[in-house]
């Protein structure tokens, strides 16, 4: 496996998606060594192999080399092609694991992306499709990514371990992104949510709603939580239930929290009442953390600020997650861009956590694949 001079080299299995996504956008090759080299079963896992296959599908001319033990990966990115695609996601990780990266790449395809993803729609590890639909899509619209074919639909729900869910994601392409100034989170004006249940009693969703409202009603009166009970083929292969909550502010900011039940046969059974209350508390904690973008979408907003026009972009975030901090390091490696970081403490006026004001000048990234009309 040759690694030319402009190739970036990393070690370990952490942040694999970040590295492959940024390599694809920057056009730089990447070589990752010692992937779980000391594990009993070394090398890339099935869900990572599924993600690499997805990257191969959405690009044209990518060169991917993996050694026999799976501990070394060489990735030379091709051009983002897009079009109508289908992909069966590995059920070890939810569709959100794959969708997070697609949201980063979809606006820069040659053809508008329309992809059918099959697998687990809601689990305890990755952002659910409900949360990404409610928070990430409005965020993309702020950067000028919008159109009639911009949608994320849940056709079937699938819970772990069996999966069986199906999602359709379609996104228009853009030549360039506009800079943003998103520094005022505003006040919470309403809370919306989805309580879903598959292959269990429909009453479970109602119990989740009642318990979540018992806490949230003390905070704000404008609350509406939908119940989504799917039957038959649309309910996937495994039983389960959960709740996804989103708080919307007066300035168009969306903060989210979610919880799902334990997979069938794993861990102790979770009561719907406990799940509803815990999820409501998680949402209040996210509101306390504050910022204009919730912790799930910190990476998305920082990436699009980097890829924006050569102008100043600003965003106010809550405390940065460790995953976001590592992403900032990767942005410096792939795009030679650094953010100005100012900590702002609003404890006196907002009684919230410490906020971080992120400022950068965009790299002026252009989608050269986009066909000119």
KOLLO-445422 format. One line per 8 residues: number of its first residue (from 1); for each residue x negated, y, z negated of C-alpha. Coordinates in nm, 4 decimals. Each point is the difference from the previous one (the first is absolute). Example, Ala and Ser with C-alpha at 12.3 -4.5 7.8 and 13.67 -1.06 7.14 Angstrom:
KOLLO-445422
1 = -1.2300:-0.4500:-0.7800 ~ -0.1370:0.3440:0.0660 .
//
This chain:
KOLLO-445422
1 = 0.0000:0.0000:0.0000 ~ -0.1738:0.3096:0.1217 ~ 0.0598:0.3226:-0.1852 ~ -0.1044:0.3060:0.2075 ~ -0.1314:0.3214:-0.1529 ~ 0.3347:0.1794:-0.0309 ~ 0.1605:-0.3029:-0.1712 ~ 0.0936:0.0448:-0.3658 .
9 = -0.0840:-0.2833:-0.2386 ~ 0.1887:-0.0964:-0.3176 ~ 0.0132:-0.2852:-0.2479 ~ 0.2911:-0.1756:-0.1696 ~ 0.3689:-0.0549:0.0686 ~ 0.1335:0.3172:-0.1652 ~ 0.1423:0.2801:0.2190 ~ -0.0019:-0.2186:0.3142 .
17 = 0.3065:0.1787:0.1448 ~ -0.1460:0.3463:-0.0624 ~ -0.3189:-0.0914:0.1838 ~ 0.1705:-0.1557:0.3026 ~ 0.2547:0.2839:0.0358 ~ -0.2667:0.2723:-0.0218 ~ -0.2280:-0.1940:0.2359 ~ 0.2834:-0.0156:0.2551 .
25 = 0.0753:0.3738:-0.0227 ~ -0.3636:0.1125:0.0016 ~ -0.1109:-0.2499:0.2650 ~ -0.2868:-0.1198:-0.2206 ~ -0.0876:-0.3655:-0.0385 ~ -0.0059:-0.1488:-0.3467 ~ -0.1665:-0.3078:-0.1461 ~ 0.1159:-0.1414:-0.3334 .
33 = -0.2231:-0.2574:-0.1692 ~ 0.0276:-0.2219:-0.3076 ~ 0.3799:-0.0255:0.0041 ~ 0.0712:-0.1988:-0.3195 ~ -0.3428:-0.1633:0.0445 ~ -0.0075:-0.1287:-0.3598 ~ 0.3593:-0.1277:-0.0131 ~ 0.0835:-0.3692:-0.0081 .
41 = 0.1798:0.0558:0.3311 ~ -0.2122:0.2693:0.1705 ~ 0.0992:0.2150:0.2964 ~ 0.3049:0.1944:0.1137 ~ 0.3432:-0.1115:-0.1198 ~ 0.2928:-0.0947:0.2244 ~ 0.1747:0.3361:-0.0518 ~ -0.3181:0.1859:0.1001 .
49 = -0.0339:-0.2165:0.3103 ~ 0.3631:0.0861:0.0813 ~ -0.0836:0.3716:-0.0362 ~ -0.3016:-0.0372:0.2320 ~ 0.2240:-0.1708:0.2582 ~ 0.2425:0.2925:-0.0282 ~ -0.2849:0.2473:0.0639 ~ -0.0933:-0.2046:0.3066 .
57 = 0.3608:0.0149:0.1267 ~ 0.0387:0.3784:-0.0244 ~ -0.3387:0.0720:0.1624 ~ -0.1396:-0.0745:0.3428 ~ -0.3607:-0.1152:0.0347 ~ -0.0863:-0.0505:-0.3667 ~ -0.2861:-0.2344:-0.0741 ~ 0.0370:-0.2035:-0.3171 .
65 = -0.2594:-0.2515:-0.1203 ~ 0.0270:-0.2089:-0.3161 ~ -0.2676:-0.2463:-0.1082 ~ 0.0748:-0.3660:-0.0777 ~ 0.0449:0.0494:-0.3744 ~ 0.2120:0.3128:0.0472 ~ -0.2318:0.2055:-0.2224 ~ -0.1161:0.2416:0.2742 .
73 = 0.2258:0.2038:0.2280 ~ -0.1103:0.2169:0.2914 ~ 0.2620:0.2319:0.1492 ~ -0.0554:0.2159:0.3069 ~ 0.3231:0.1949:0.0592 ~ 0.1725:0.0295:0.3345 ~ 0.2623:0.2528:0.1062 ~ 0.3355:0.0173:-0.1778 .
81 = 0.2513:-0.1240:0.2555 ~ 0.3331:-0.0420:-0.1846 ~ 0.3108:-0.1071:0.1916 ~ 0.2600:-0.2595:-0.1031 ~ -0.1511:-0.2638:-0.2294 ~ 0.0875:-0.2687:-0.2529 ~ -0.2039:-0.1246:-0.2944 ~ 0.0558:-0.2672:-0.2625 .
89 = -0.1537:0.1330:-0.3223 ~ -0.1561:-0.2454:-0.2409 ~ 0.2393:-0.0467:-0.2977 ~ -0.2868:0.0340:-0.2516 ~ 0.0431:0.3786:0.0393 ~ 0.3084:0.2068:0.0760 ~ 0.0731:0.1726:0.3303 ~ -0.0920:0.3285:-0.1760 .
97 = -0.3657:-0.1166:-0.0030 ~ -0.0009:0.0003:0.3810 ~ 0.2397:0.2924:0.0424 ~ -0.2161:0.2431:-0.2012 ~ -0.2767:-0.0350:0.2607 ~ 0.2427:0.0166:0.2933 ~ 0.1311:0.3337:-0.1324 ~ -0.3579:0.1326:0.0150 .
105 = -0.0576:-0.1197:0.3579 ~ 0.3395:0.0143:0.1746 ~ -0.0006:0.3722:0.1007 ~ -0.3280:-0.0471:0.1922 ~ 0.1028:-0.2862:0.2299 ~ 0.0030:0.0194:0.3810 ~ 0.3652:-0.1120:0.0102 ~ 0.2611:0.0562:-0.2740 .
113 = -0.0144:-0.2909:-0.2425 ~ 0.2999:-0.2232:-0.0588 ~ -0.0921:-0.3001:-0.2112 ~ 0.1992:-0.2773:-0.1675 ~ -0.1643:-0.1182:-0.3239 ~ 0.1117:-0.3207:-0.1714 ~ -0.0827:-0.1125:-0.3525 ~ 0.0556:0.1232:-0.3577 .
121 = 0.1751:0.3398:-0.0143 ~ -0.0132:0.0531:-0.3789 ~ -0.2524:-0.1301:-0.2513 ~ -0.1826:0.1150:-0.3142 ~ -0.3323:0.0909:0.1619 ~ 0.0500:0.2083:0.3134 ~ 0.2262:0.2982:0.0736 ~ 0.3397:-0.1239:0.1137 .
129 = 0.1504:0.0870:0.3369 ~ 0.2713:0.1991:-0.1867 ~ -0.2593:0.2222:-0.1689 ~ -0.2028:0.0592:0.3160 ~ 0.3166:0.0884:0.1925 ~ 0.1075:0.2526:-0.2663 ~ -0.3398:0.1621:-0.0635 ~ -0.2492:-0.0565:0.2843 .
137 = 0.2263:0.0828:0.2958 ~ 0.1003:0.3492:-0.1339 ~ -0.3717:0.0591:-0.0667 ~ -0.0934:-0.0827:0.3605 ~ 0.2655:0.2450:0.1208 ~ -0.1828:0.2817:-0.1804 ~ -0.2971:-0.0615:0.2304 ~ 0.2204:0.0314:0.3100 .
145 = 0.0546:-0.3734:0.0551 ~ 0.3686:-0.0244:0.0817 ~ 0.2419:-0.1122:0.2672 ~ 0.3168:-0.1952:0.0624 ~ -0.1920:-0.3290:0.0011 ~ -0.1656:0.0560:-0.3380 ~ 0.1548:-0.2562:-0.2324 ~ -0.0574:-0.2837:-0.2425 .
153 = 0.2855:-0.2513:-0.0217 ~ 0.0424:-0.2982:-0.2292 ~ 0.1737:-0.2756:0.1964 ~ -0.0464:-0.2738:-0.2600 ~ -0.1388:0.0049:-0.3528 ~ -0.2545:-0.2569:-0.1070 ~ -0.1259:-0.0600:-0.3540 ~ -0.3152:-0.1957:-0.0936 .
161 = -0.1066:-0.2745:0.0215 ~ 0.2125:-0.1031:0.3015 ~ 0.0342:0.3348:0.1771 ~ 0.2326:-0.0092:0.2989 ~ 0.0430:0.3774:0.0212 ~ -0.0041:0.2024:0.3204 ~ -0.0753:0.3691:0.0583 ~ -0.0075:0.2152:0.3137 .
169 = -0.2362:0.3006:0.0030 ~ -0.0026:0.2455:0.2892 ~ -0.2139:0.3140:0.0178 ~ -0.0605:0.2633:0.2700 ~ -0.3515:0.1033:0.1031 ~ -0.1523:0.3438:-0.0495 ~ -0.2961:0.1691:0.1683 ~ -0.0982:0.1910:-0.3132 .
177 = 0.1228:0.0617:-0.3541 ~ 0.0867:0.3347:-0.1489 ~ -0.1676:0.1183:-0.3222 ~ 0.2093:0.0192:-0.3176 ~ 0.0152:0.2152:-0.3113 ~ 0.1885:-0.2109:-0.2521 ~ -0.0838:0.1439:-0.3399 ~ 0.3374:0.0601:-0.1665 .
185 = 0.1689:-0.3233:-0.1095 ~ 0.3204:0.1772:-0.1064 ~ 0.2555:-0.1269:-0.2528 ~ 0.1700:-0.3393:0.0116 ~ 0.3454:0.0441:0.1560 ~ 0.1243:-0.3560:0.0488 ~ -0.0889:-0.3655:-0.0437 ~ 0.0912:-0.2706:0.2496 .
193 = -0.0705:-0.3694:-0.0078 ~ 0.0750:-0.3493:0.1256 ~ 0.0731:-0.2941:-0.2297 ~ -0.0279:-0.3158:0.2098 ~ 0.0768:-0.3638:-0.0717 ~ -0.0461:-0.3040:0.2236 ~ 0.1147:-0.3563:-0.0675 ~ 0.1197:0.0951:-0.3502 .
201 = 0.3296:0.1298:-0.1406 ~ 0.1112:0.3371:0.1481 ~ 0.0665:0.1164:-0.3587 ~ -0.3744:0.0140:-0.0659 ~ -0.0383:0.3116:0.2188 ~ 0.2794:0.1733:-0.1942 ~ -0.1677:-0.0858:-0.3311 ~ -0.3267:0.1514:0.1280 .
209 = 0.1794:0.3216:0.1031 ~ 0.1759:0.0388:-0.3376 ~ -0.3206:-0.0474:-0.2008 ~ -0.2019:0.2417:0.2191 ~ 0.2725:0.2655:-0.0234 ~ 0.0091:-0.0309:-0.3798 ~ -0.3484:0.1557:-0.0043 ~ 0.0050:0.2262:0.3067 .
217 = 0.3344:0.1673:-0.0843 ~ -0.1725:0.1696:-0.2944 ~ -0.2412:0.1595:0.2485 ~ 0.2205:0.1101:0.2925 ~ 0.3690:-0.0504:0.0938 ~ -0.0364:-0.0371:0.3792 ~ -0.0811:-0.3719:0.0239 ~ 0.1187:-0.2498:0.2571 .
225 = -0.1371:-0.3539:0.0123 ~ 0.1286:-0.2192:0.2820 ~ 0.0498:-0.3725:-0.0473 ~ -0.1223:-0.2220:0.2816 ~ 0.1079:-0.3631:-0.0249 ~ -0.0897:-0.2063:0.3061 ~ 0.1440:-0.3419:0.0715 ~ -0.0693:-0.2879:0.2357 .
233 = -0.2822:0.0343:0.2532 ~ -0.0618:0.3630:-0.0975 ~ -0.1006:-0.0929:-0.3563 ~ -0.3307:-0.1688:0.0815 ~ -0.1232:-0.3276:-0.1464 ~ -0.0512:0.0739:-0.3725 ~ 0.2226:0.1472:-0.2747 ~ -0.0873:0.3292:-0.1652 .
241 = 0.1062:0.3538:-0.0836 ~ -0.1531:0.3409:-0.0596 ~ 0.0370:0.3763:0.0006 ~ -0.1575:0.2804:0.2014 ~ 0.0481:0.3590:-0.1245 ~ -0.0893:0.3309:0.1671 ~ 0.0192:0.3490:-0.1543 ~ 0.0352:0.2885:0.2494 .
249 = -0.1072:0.3546:-0.0864 ~ 0.1261:0.3384:0.1144 ~ -0.3128:0.0388:0.2181 ~ 0.0409:-0.3297:0.1887 ~ -0.2372:-0.2103:-0.2075 ~ 0.0801:-0.3678:-0.0665 ~ -0.1239:-0.1920:-0.3057 ~ 0.0646:-0.3737:-0.0241 .
257 = -0.0058:-0.2952:-0.2391 ~ 0.1028:-0.3625:0.0446 ~ 0.0122:-0.3380:-0.1690 ~ 0.0808:-0.3493:0.1231 ~ 0.0839:-0.3218:-0.1859 ~ -0.2598:-0.2736:-0.0460 ~ -0.0251:-0.2427:0.2943 ~ 0.1972:-0.3213:-0.0401 .
265 = -0.1847:-0.2440:-0.2236 ~ -0.2658:0.2537:-0.1066 ~ -0.0137:0.1768:-0.3360 ~ 0.2877:0.0562:-0.2385 ~ 0.3443:0.0965:0.1227 ~ 0.0713:0.3754:-0.0005 ~ 0.3356:0.1335:-0.1162 ~ 0.1642:0.2433:0.2460 .
273 = 0.0606:0.2452:-0.2887 ~ -0.3696:0.0030:-0.0930 ~ -0.1053:0.0415:0.3625 ~ 0.2351:0.2969:0.0485 ~ -0.1177:0.1794:-0.3146 ~ -0.3702:-0.0626:0.0686 ~ 0.0310:0.1235:0.3576 ~ 0.1770:0.3186:-0.1207 .
281 = -0.2849:0.0590:-0.2468 ~ -0.2549:-0.0506:0.2782 ~ 0.1768:0.2657:0.2086 ~ -0.0046:0.2454:-0.2911 ~ -0.3718:-0.0732:-0.0420 ~ -0.0587:0.0723:0.3706 ~ 0.1926:0.3280:-0.0385 ~ -0.2182:0.0828:-0.3011 .
289 = -0.3140:-0.0672:0.2047 ~ 0.1429:0.2467:0.2496 ~ -0.1525:0.1267:0.3182 ~ 0.1634:0.0406:0.3410 ~ -0.0736:-0.3584:0.1063 ~ 0.0438:-0.3118:-0.2143 ~ -0.2879:-0.2346:-0.0762 ~ 0.1113:-0.2508:0.2694 .
297 = -0.0545:0.2509:0.2831 ~ -0.3103:0.1876:-0.1188 ~ -0.2155:-0.1729:0.2617 ~ 0.2429:0.0729:0.2837 ~ 0.0102:0.3747:-0.0651 ~ -0.3801:0.0259:-0.0410 ~ -0.0602:-0.1904:0.3250 ~ 0.2359:0.2192:0.2027 .
305 = -0.1514:0.3157:-0.1509 ~ -0.3402:-0.1296:0.1175 ~ 0.1313:-0.0735:0.3507 ~ 0.1848:0.3325:0.0304 ~ -0.0950:0.2984:0.2154 ~ -0.3108:0.1993:-0.0930 ~ 0.1857:0.2028:-0.2578 ~ 0.0326:-0.0009:-0.3775 .
313 = 0.2430:-0.2499:-0.1574 ~ 0.0898:-0.0071:-0.3684 ~ 0.1987:-0.2439:-0.2125 ~ 0.0650:-0.0242:-0.3734 ~ -0.0259:-0.3554:-0.1346 ~ 0.0403:-0.1613:-0.3385 ~ -0.3001:-0.1816:-0.1546 ~ -0.1922:-0.1839:0.2746 .
321 = 0.0194:-0.3792:-0.0104 ~ -0.3278:-0.2019:0.0185 ~ 0.1097:-0.1227:0.3457 ~ 0.0354:0.3630:0.1184 ~ -0.3423:0.0941:-0.1412 ~ -0.1615:-0.2822:0.1988 ~ 0.1936:0.1136:0.3083 ~ -0.1538:0.3483:-0.0315 .
329 = -0.3446:-0.1628:0.0029 ~ 0.0923:-0.1920:0.3142 ~ 0.1279:0.3180:0.1687 ~ -0.3418:0.1558:-0.0589 ~ -0.1733:-0.3041:0.1524 ~ 0.2189:-0.0286:0.3115 ~ 0.0907:0.3657:0.0701 ~ -0.2703:0.1973:-0.1899 .
337 = 0.2742:0.1974:-0.1719 ~ 0.0145:0.1043:-0.3638 ~ 0.2912:0.1436:-0.1944 ~ -0.0128:0.2933:-0.2362 ~ 0.1529:-0.1306:-0.3233 ~ 0.1377:0.2393:-0.2611 ~ 0.1648:-0.1287:-0.3154 ~ 0.3017:0.1990:-0.1125 .
345 = 0.1482:-0.0544:-0.3433 ~ 0.3640:0.1043:-0.0165 ~ 0.0625:-0.1439:-0.3452 ~ 0.1353:0.3222:-0.1461 ~ 0.2510:0.0811:0.2694 ~ 0.0936:-0.3461:0.1254 ~ -0.0900:-0.2355:-0.2840 ~ -0.1459:-0.2280:0.2634 .
353 = -0.3253:-0.1817:0.0655 ~ -0.3082:0.1520:0.1574 ~ 0.0417:0.0926:0.3671 ~ -0.2639:0.0008:0.2711 ~ -0.0016:0.2522:0.2860 ~ -0.1607:-0.1598:0.3077 ~ -0.1244:0.2276:0.2787 ~ -0.1736:-0.0875:0.3265 .
361 = -0.0510:0.1219:0.3560 ~ 0.1313:-0.2508:0.2541 ~ -0.2378:-0.1694:0.2434 ~ 0.2127:0.0979:0.3010 ~ 0.0750:-0.3640:0.0826 ~ 0.1755:-0.0467:0.3356 ~ 0.1863:-0.3065:0.1164 ~ -0.1895:-0.0608:0.3240 .
369 = 0.1983:-0.3179:0.0671 ~ 0.3311:0.1879:0.0330 ~ 0.1144:0.0173:0.3600 ~ 0.0455:0.3561:0.1278 ~ 0.3488:0.0710:0.1321 .
//
